[in-house]
Amino acid sequence: MPLVGIREILVEARTRRYGVLSLLAGNLEMIIGQIRAAEELRAPLILAFSQELTPQVPLELAMPCLVRAASMAHVPVATILDHGRDLDTIVRAIRLGTSSVMFDGSSLPYEENVRHTKEVVRIAHAVGVSVEAELGTVVGLAGSANSEAKGVCSLFTDPDLASDFVQRTDVDALAISFGNVHGRYQGDPSLDLCRLRAIHSRVSVPLSMHGASGLTEALYREIVASGISKVCYYTAAGIRAASDLRQMLGPAGQNDVCYHEVIARAIRFFETDTKALIKLMGCAGAA
Ligand SMILES: [Zn+2]
């Protein structure tokens, strides 16, 4: 199936009110397991590669893997450079064939965020690449098992600004802040769903939620029903994957395990885990 952009996948998700997972795809085990799950459940999927993974995993090696895997899939799969913070990296990702990029200018003053996002959109749209941008700040550290964060109200997305931002920048998806945090939540997540619904009613493009690990099943249903179309999920899956491998390996010296067996186990883990998540987002059968 040809590679698709997040725009194609998410417009339909917004109309039909289901969530599409955007999963960190940092190695082959993750990529293979996640795509198998999407194919088995006939669900669209987004494979994300974060700039934060470089330089350990070079973009030049990772992005072509994501792109190739997405094009080989039997369901629509998009690729995205997650949290691109500079034009150089974004242009490199586009040259490496990604179907979508995220520009994260959320730490910039509003007018600067608009200006930089517009520039990324101009370059990306010229070659048919979709763009996600962020307005308001999602605090916390993605993939950090040891630190916890709480949403900061003053950094939440303003619904009126969101509408202005989308009109002026022409982005394809907007990442918003409404109590969501990267990494682990401190205490129970406290999400401002009224704000989410207000943004959804004022903004014409699909909305993206970063930091979607660790919610209750009921809350996933609520965020999707309230207007989130793209659900970026990693930390909780990363912690579950490590614990699954710990079970297999046991205490040092107890089990004789060869590395390729670890690879096979990890692929199986990501396949099973992703299937459960897809069902939770209500997008099984959507592809
Ligand atoms: Zn994020």
Boltz pocket constraint, residues with backbone or C-beta under 6 A from the ligand:
constraints:
  - pocket:
      binder: B
      contacts: [[A, 83], [A, 142], [A, 182], [A, 210], [A, 211], [A, 232]]
      max_distance: 6.0
